[in-house]
Amino acid sequence: MESTKFSWNKKIEQCVIPNEKGELKLNDEILVSNIRWFIVFRWAVIAALVIFQILTVFASDVLTQLGIIEQRNWPIILILVLSIANVSYIYRLDYCPPSKFNAPSINLWIQIIIDLICLSIVVHYIGSTATPAPFFYVLHITLACVFFSTRESLVVTIMVCIMYTILLLIENSLFSQAQQSVSTNSQLSEESINMRKILWVSVLDFLFLVVWYAISRLSIVVRTHQRQLIEAYKQINQVQTEKDQYALLMTHQLKSPLDAIRSKINLITAGYCGEASDETKNVLAKIDRRAKSMSALILDLLRLQRLKETCLDTAIFKAVDLETTINKCIDKLTPVINSKKITANLSLDNFIFRGIPDQLEILLENIISNAITYSHKNTSIDIRSTIDKPNNSANISITDHGIGIEKKELPNIFNEYFYSPRASLHNSSSSGIGLSIVKTAAENNKLQINVDSEPGLGTTFTVIFKNIQLPDEKM
Amino acid sequence: MTQRIAHVDDDVDIRDAVKCILSTNGYEVDSYLTMEDFINSFEDESRFPDLAILDVMVESMDAGLTTYAQIHKRFPSLQIIFLTSLGDMIRPYFENESNEWVCIIEKPVEPASLLSIIHDRLETPQSSTSTS
């Protein structure tokens, strides 16, 4: 018996671009993901402070030589403050329901304010003019420009300027008091230090504003492009809807005449137009078969197009009861099953799979329909489901005892319009895209399909469902 | 009393086929070319149908669906069947709850199955009917 495994990994396309709300700024989903990143980043800063604290104990001389004011307690206080803040951010994010006062932007604002205060303490103790520590303010301005609107990021920049200025003013007054108490004849030195501080405040505040201006301009450009993308996405959606309506209309227009022809044929064969000869009925059956084949192809084309255009970001995935789905398919196919005098043997262990409900139904209906189509009359088809609890997966196998598939044809059966002369001989009304529909539905629902076949003996299609749940478990 | 069935379809051949089948089997059939004609027929109470068969794409893409929504609101007990070339392809257009009991038959018209569904619908109250 020849066996082939098929699995398709459809790349999830980013179909949804974040919605804009009011001003040009990022949506909550992106803010939350970045808040989480900040929290991780803050843990790294806390780790750095721990290392710094260890250095103040074991290498204080080196720090003093680098111009860092030795003060043993501030890193511990900052570590505590930042750790408590980080834990509370996580708590607000994960355990408090979103509300007006617990929005991601408020969370981010609180983070920025606390971080700025902590940074000012670090700048003060490490050296506000002697080390490059004040340049870390730039990081906050940059992040504010990225995550907030231009006006909000300007507020952050002004806060930075004020904090740095106040810090230097406080340091200056402390320094003056210290100088006065220690020495009274160091006027020159004090003036030079004052000048140095004024220079630092002026240059750095100017730098902060320049950085804000440059980055917020860039940010506006990026967000304008984002807005254009949103517009383009809306237009694509609109075109997509129109395209689907057009496809629906074309399908209807193409199929309607065939339906009218076949309805008239049905009237004649059912005896509503008087008695028809066997020869007439025979000819009508042939006409009907060809018309049916064309109708099936028209509908399958529309079905395949819709499946291919499924956007995995917007498709509605639901918990699907597979036993109910299979029974629904069997109900639909009962007339065909009866007409071919086929016995359907069902042995189902029910399970729940999270997928796109109508697509799962199309997938199973097509495979079962194929099993019936390619079975010989008076045979049986077996539909069996097995659950693999340890691996949290399940299989549904559909076995027929029909014509089977040749080894060389097996790898191509899921290709669109694949033509097998043997299969066509058995079923001349095949549209040739039934298994392409199965493939696309499997792709969209992340399913794997194994096909085992022996020409002349039959075929088994096994659909493998991963991450299943049992009916008594909540999904 | 003879049961009355209203049928709306813009395809004359389908209208004729349905009328032929149903009349032969003892139903009174009123065929309409447009949904508007059908809705106007409600003014004559003597012609109020026991069941309505609607095409979906008559005049516009969704005339059948909008008429269905309109009629269902006014006469919730009136049985309605959709007879459409698109078959189940129109199912996504129904709300979840109505999706369970809306009856959709795919064209072509097959006398035996059409009669069986109509018989079933007329015998069973709407709330307990299932999909076809």
Chai-1 contact restraints between the chains, C-beta under 6 A:
chainA,res_idxA,chainB,res_idxB,connection_type,confidence,min_distance_angstrom,max_distance_angstrom,comment,restraint_id
A,Q245,B,M61,contact,1.0,0.0,6.0,A-B,restraint_1
A,H252,B,M57,contact,1.0,0.0,6.0,A-B,restraint_2
A,H252,B,S85,contact,1.0,0.0,6.0,A-B,restraint_3
A,K255,B,S85,contact,1.0,0.0,6.0,A-B,restraint_4
A,S256,B,S85,contact,1.0,0.0,6.0,A-B,restraint_5
A,D259,B,S85,contact,1.0,0.0,6.0,A-B,restraint_6
A,D259,B,K107,contact,1.0,0.0,6.0,A-B,restraint_7
A,D259,B,P108,contact,1.0,0.0,6.0,A-B,restraint_8
A,A260,B,D11,contact,1.0,0.0,6.0,A-B,restraint_9
A,A260,B,D13,contact,1.0,0.0,6.0,A-B,restraint_10
A,A260,B,I14,contact,1.0,0.0,6.0,A-B,restraint_11
A,R262,B,P108,contact,1.0,0.0,6.0,A-B,restraint_12
A,S263,B,I14,contact,1.0,0.0,6.0,A-B,restraint_13
A,S263,B,A17,contact,1.0,0.0,6.0,A-B,restraint_14
A,S263,B,P108,contact,1.0,0.0,6.0,A-B,restraint_15
A,S263,B,V109,contact,1.0,0.0,6.0,A-B,restraint_16
A,N266,B,P108,contact,1.0,0.0,6.0,A-B,restraint_17
A,N266,B,E110,contact,1.0,0.0,6.0,A-B,restraint_18
A,L267,B,A17,contact,1.0,0.0,6.0,A-B,restraint_19
A,A270,B,P111,contact,1.0,0.0,6.0,A-B,restraint_20
A,Y272,B,C20,contact,1.0,0.0,6.0,A-B,restraint_21
